[in-house]
Amino acid sequence: MKSGDEVTRRVPVELAGFTDLFRDLEEYVVSLDRVLSRIGAGEDPHILLEYVVEFGLPARLARARGFVGDALESVIGADALEAVAEQVEGYRG
């Protein structure tokens, strides 16, 4: 897919799902900012793990990825979506 196509193509999404996704993202941004600020001020970094576990972030993020992935796959196809997924860089432990 050419970069110009990426800018002009539209992806149909369910409004309720998109609203839920935005609400979750808003929570993550605000909460992570607060948690990291507290850690920066000297609080035990364990509070980050507590937030992640207590609020079920892994499952909620997986659900969000599925929602976005399904919408993208319907437009760009499974192979193109897989190519996007292969570009991910993340924690390698």
PyMOL commands that set and color helices and strands:
alter all, ss='L'
color gray80, all
select helices_A, chain A and resi 3-8+15-40+46-54+57-76+78-85
alter helices_A, ss='H'
color red, helices_A
deselect
rebuild
show_as cartoon
